[in-house]
Amino acid sequence: MNIVRRIGASPRERGSLSGQTCPDIFELSDGSFAVIGREATALLERELPADARRAAYERIVVITRETLIMAKADIPDT
């Protein structure tokens, strides 16, 4: 599995002064997406809807609204 491309604007394009430590979204060679964000599993797990579950190897990650909105145009429809 490899990173194929960034989805949306880079952190620097979104106004990060360092451009290095900000949320990011990447499309992977298998069609999945990888997200860099703030780990929030302990904070949000008990807030999940009744029909949502997290496997032991999964984490809840938070990205900014701006990161996702700026990625919208790059997210494939299928």
PyMOL commands that set and color helices and strands:
alter all, ss='L'
color gray80, all
select helices_A, chain A and resi 41-47+65-74
alter helices_A, ss='H'
color red, helices_A
select strands_A, chain A and resi 3-6+24-28+33-36+38-39+61-62
alter strands_A, ss='S'
color yellow, strands_A
deselect
rebuild
show_as cartoon
